[in-house]
Amino acid sequence: LCGGDELLLTANDEGYPVTWYAPDGAVFTGLTWSRSGVTPAMSGTYLLVQESEAGCYSTPTSVLVEVLEAPVISTLLTGSNEICPETDDAAYFIEPVDDATNYTWSIPSGTTIVSGNNSNNIGLDFNDVVASSGEIYVVASNICGSDQSSPLIITFACENTPCFGDLNNDGIINTADLIILLSVFGCTSECGTPD
């Protein structure tokens, strides 16, 4: 159920009085209980008890009710907004959104989700990017609705100017850059002992 919906609880008529007990403390006597405008506070286990003519009570029958609200995104996306084209597995993240069951990401053309699809944390490869910029956003949703994050504007910065980590200025951060970095600290190309 979604917040604001109607909850309808119905018991089989076995000829005995029926009492419903709600997790929020509400009590109703009758076969059919209708609660309109439900809220998440009305979620939980509802109990149905029947009383015989002799004053005996049945074993309670339980009904689990979950009331959801549409997700509301209240935080910003986290991740690098300056990317070198051909960067592998760049991480983007949003805090988990209450009641969200799906996360749908919108990513720049030429970008591929390589991990975390339909979660609040994804890894992206920027291998086929041709534009100079793009944007990333996520839609958090459930059966009750959805909300979209503010976009994170991405700039692809290594086309003409080197970016951090691209030590040989070839536009790609890769093993060659690691070898250059290690050589600064005296490591040989085989990464043996320092010189």
Salt bridges, closest charged atoms under 4 A:
ASP24 OD2 - ARG35 NH2 2.90
